[in-house]
Amino acid sequence: MSEQKKILESSPLSGIAVPIAIVLVGALIIFGVTKMLSSGKDHRDLVEELNSKTFGNRWVAAYELSKFLAAQKIPAEDMPWVIENLSQVYYESVDARTRNFVVMALGSLNNPKSLPVLNKALVDIDPQVKFNAVVSLGNMDKELAVEWDKVVALFEQNEDLGLKQAALLTLATHKREEAVPFARSLIQSNEASLRYAAAMVLIYAKQNDAKPALEEILNLRYDVVAPNALNGQQVESLKLNALDAIEKSGWVDVLNLVQRTEAEDSNVRVSTKAKQVLNLLKK
């Protein structure tokens, strides 16, 4: 399951996107539900149908509702009703796939009224539900009543690499004091995904512990073909994220690494970004 949780493919600290529609399309294919034509029902009808006892009906409703959420078509005055009813679906559902959809849906709304369910989902029995709960909290606005002890527990007590990454980056996004020592504990990890996630956190904090991992990131090749290796697009994204972190933190101590990247990197987008960062750091 950790392969499904490579959250370093997108910006680690500025938005971890979970594409609801893709997840649901996969579920629909797997379970043979092929009729996904819009029924003309509104979001209220679809929320109510999520409680359907017929599996196919429930997931067609979930698929259609995901389109309302993605297009932000739910009126603001209906938001409390939607959140209340989706929350009820979560609490009453014995099906992990349904709870998972609810968590992603509530997370996409970025509304404080979703917090009780998202906090509860941090201790759900299903690992994927917990993962999407912590990712949703990472994407939400700051200063919310998140139950941070549960997020910390996901980092400290779980061997799932995806969950550890998500917990670390959510703590860092919300500027929790636990993030830096946790990142230090991972900066020399044998797992590259954890090492790179830790580096991002420490770059933002301008910590020298990040320098070896940062150099490793900026020296990654785009053409490596090996099991579990990052592909060219992932390497590009990771380098751009690292450069963006340097820029936002104003970390002038790594100026030489940025200069080398600007001069030697074969990817035009990366070298251009490095030049932009250099210009800003030299001011």
N, C-alpha and C positions, 0 to 999 in steps of 0.2 A: 504493500500500500504506500510505502514511502516514495516510490517512484511517481505516484499521483500527486505528490505534495511538494513538488519542486518550486517553492514559492520564490526562489531567487531569479526565476525567469522574468519577473516583473520587478518594479522598484521596491526594494525591501522596506523602505520607510515611508514612502509617499503614496501608497495605495496597493493593497494586495487584492487583486480582483478574482472573484470566483464566479465563472460564467454559469449562471443558473440554467439557462436554456440548454447548454451543451450537456450538462449532467442529466437533465430530464429527457433529452432526446435519446441519450444512451439507455436510460431506463426503459423508455418506450420501445426501443428496438429489441432489447433483451427479452422483454415480456410479451412481445408480439402485438403490441397495440399499434395499429398502423393508421387509424383514422385520426388525423390531427387537424382536421378542418375546423375553422372557427365556427362556433355555433351561434354567434351573435349575442351571447350572454355577456352581462357586465361583470365587473369584479366582485360584486356582492353575490351574484349567483355562483360564481366560480369558487369563492371562499366557502360557501355553504356546501358545495359539492365535494370539497376535500374530505368531508366526513362520510362520503358515500361508502357503503359496504362492498361495492363492486370495485375491484382493483383497477380495471381498465378505465372506468369512469373517473375515479379519483385522480389518476395520473394524466388523463386528458385535461381535466380541470386544472391540475398543477401546471401543465405545459402552457395552457392558455393564460393562466394567471401570471406566469413568468413573463409573458409578453407585455402585460399591463405594467408590471413592475419595471421592466427594462425601459419601457417608453415613458415612464413616470406619468402614467395616465390616471392615477388614482387621485381624486380631488382631496385637498387638504382637510376638508371637513369630514371626509369619510375615513381618514387615517386612524383615529381612535377605534372605530368599529372594526376595521380590518385587523389591526394589531390585537385587539381583544379576541377576535374569533380565530385568528391564526394561533394565538397563544393557547386557546382551548384545544385546538387540533393537536398541538404539541403535547399537552399534558395528558390527553386521552388516547394518543396513538401508541399501539404496541409495535408498529412497523417502523423500523429505523429509517427506511428510505423516506417515509412521510415526515418524520421528525427532522431529518436532514434538510428536506426542502423548506420546511417552516423556518428553520434556523437561517438558511441562506436568504429566504425571502425577508424575514425580519431584519437581518443585517443590512440588506440593500436599502431599506427604508431610512436608515440612519436616524432613528427616532428614539429618544430616551425611554419611551413607554415600552420599547422592546427589551430593555435591560433585564427584567425578571426572567424571561425565558432564556436569554443568552447566558446569563449567569448560571441558571439551572443546567443548561446544556454543557457547561464546562465539566460537569461530572456525569454526563450521560454514559450509559454502558457501551455505546457504540463509538469507536475511535474516530470515525469520519465525522460524526456529529460534533464531537469535542473539537476536532480540528477546525471545522467551519465556524464553530462558535467563537473560538479565539481569534480567527481571521476576521470575522465580522466585528468583534470588539476592537481589533487593531485599526479598522477602517472608520470607526465612529469618532465623533467629535470628542475633544478632550474634556476633562473635568466632569466625567460622568461617574455614577455610583457603581463602578465595576467592582466585583468581588475579587480583588487582586490576589488574595491568598490562594484562590483556586487556580489562577493563571500561573502563579509561582509554583504550585504543586505540579502542574503539567510539565514544567521545566525540570523540576528536581526529582520527580518520582516516576518519570516515564522514559522508556527506552525508545519510543517511536521517534525517529529522527525528524519527521515532518512536524510532529507536535512540538518538539523541543525548539525547532526553528521558529515556528509560528508564535510560540509563547515568548521567546526571546525578543523577536521583532515587535510584537505587540507591546511588551514592556518598554522597549526603547522608543517606540512611536509616541507613547504617552509619557515619556521622560520619567519613568519610574527609577528610583535610585538603585533597585536591584539589577538593572540591565547591565551596567558596566562590569561589576564583579562576575556576573554570570557569563558575560562575553569573554572576560579574561580566562575563565575556566575552560573555554572551548577553543581559544585562539590557536592552540597547538593540537587540536583534535586530528585523529587520523582520517576522519570523515570530512572530505572537502566541503560538502554543503554546510556543515556546522561551522567549519573554519571560516568560510566566506561570510556567513551570516554574522558571526562574531566580529569579523573585520569591519563590516559596515557599521556596526554599533560603535566600535572603538574609534573609527575614523571620525564619526560625528562628534565624539567626545575628545578628539585630538590626543589620543593615547598612543605612546610610542610602541606599545605592545602590538599594535596593528601593522607596523611597517613591514615585517617579513611577509605576512599574508597579503598585504596590499601589493607588494612587489610581485608576489606570485600571481596575483590576479592580473596585473598589468602585463605580465609576460606570457599569459596563456596564448596558445596558438588557436587558430580558427579551423584548422584542418585535421584535428586529431580524430581518428576513427578507432574507438575502443569501447568495450563494455562500460556502461555508466559514465562515459566521458561526456562533457558538455559539447553540444554541437556549435557550429559557427555563430548562429543567431544568439544562442544563450551566452556564449563568450562575449559577444558584442554588448549584449544587454548588461552583463555583469560589470564589464569595464566602464560602460557609461554610468552605471549606478555608482561605482567607486569614485569616478571623477566628479559626479554630481555631489557626492557626499563631501569630497575635499573642497569643492567650490562653496557649498553652503556653510561648512564649518570654518572656512578661511584658514585652513591648516597649511601655513607657509613652510613648515618643517619638511614637507614632502615635495617641495618644488622641483628637486632634481629628478624624482620619479616621473613627475608630470612632464618635464622637459624631454626626458628620454622617450616617453610615449608619443609626444607630439612629433618628435623627429623620426622615430623608427617604426611606429605601428603601421601596418599595411592597410588597416581599415580606415577609410576616409572619414566616416562619421566619428570614429574614436579619436583620430588625430586632430580633427577639427574641434571636437569638444575639449581635448587637452589644450589646444591653443587658446580657446576661450577662457579656460580656467587659469592658464598662465597669465593672460592679460589682466584678469581680475586680481590675482594674487600679487602681481607686481605693482599694483596701484598704491 
